[in-house]
């Protein structure tokens, strides 16, 4: 450790990770296990509240590889599937992960992110990563010798300059690098905002289905209903910016409650429930950076891209991005001659996951797609392939490509045979995703 006359510490490491959420707390222990000196800077202190409480079955093998499966099981609400509720259909539709193509991943968990994220970051420490909480990265400089310099400040005012061979941006929605490079773009195909809170005494499904996530469609988007351990249920509304403008002076809490009242199925589930947390809102919900890597840095998880959470893909994409990133960085540091190929492979893999989910996300509010979800058929195993996608099995473990191609073909045929309905859906979507001038507050009011 060196200290200059201004009192700023100057330290070095192999890999510097900004952020200790699921992405940062996955990539850091995996790199530490490979013998690299890994330092993690986290601006907050764990435990801290976060949304994104629904995991996918594909998360579970990765949790095993990280060595935290038992700890997550102890805090998780068992989740065997997902339920969809449409105001235009008389029935509800449930999907069981056990019916997916790969039968080895029949369930997942719902988790309180404060507990889940703390399990991950403490595991990173146990595996040898050096974690500094309450330490915010403030600036970055890419030096001529291909190292990276980051200046950070601790809560107590201490400043530290870190020199690293490789930088990982796992800063989540702060998008540390993308914002500084000015390459963060609002997703032109999907523009949404979210309002959310926790409720006590919400009515859940009975039996094994108690822990299922439920998706409720309504006229201005959709709601999530996520049962957690301890009796709390996370409820959130994802809606279009134009609808957020109708708030007109109401608090975000009142706005959420008014919209819940407009969704009969959800209102019935919450008729005896009460809020047990502040209601918060988040705008600019879907975005992407123009690139996810350079010769000595990677962006993983939400620091690179965030898509609509309707299929609970956020934590899974962050963690698999961390695992892919660890393999990439290890190759770059140990075998520089293979670095370009490794980075190209990381880029391709990082784009594949969000793309696989986004095809559905862009169409999930389309009435024709809603009919497909509410009346699934397993012709050519398309239902099994759809369930594999919903389970997060999008990286080639199950041979779902042919069946997914058939599913998409059937969807496009349905649009061709229902031209008026398809045109109206296209026109409504264009109107829904138009940007507005009003920013959504990201704090409780």
Secondary structure, 3 states (H helix, E strand, C coil): CEECCCCCEEEEEEEEEECCCCCHHHHHHHHHHCCCCEEEEECCCCCCCCCCCECCHHHHHHHHHHCCHHHHHHHCEEECEEEEECCCCCCEEEEEHHHCCCCCCCCEEECCHHHHHHHHHHHHHHCCCEEEECEEEEEEEECCCCCEEEEEEECCCCEEEEEEEEEEECCHHHCHHHHHHCCEEECCCCCCEEEEEEEECCCCCCHHHHHCEEEEEECCEEEEEEECHHHEEEEEEEECHHHHHHHCCCCHHHHHHHHHHCCHHHHHHCCCCEECCCCEEECCCCEEECCCEECCEEECHHHCEECCHHHCCHHHHHHHHHHHHHHHHHHHHHCHHHHHHHHHHHHHHHHHHHHHHHHHHCCCCCHHHHHHHHCCCCHHHHHHHHHHHHCCCCCCCCCCHHHHHHHHHHHHHHHHHCHHHHHHHHHHHHHHCCCCCCCCCCCCC
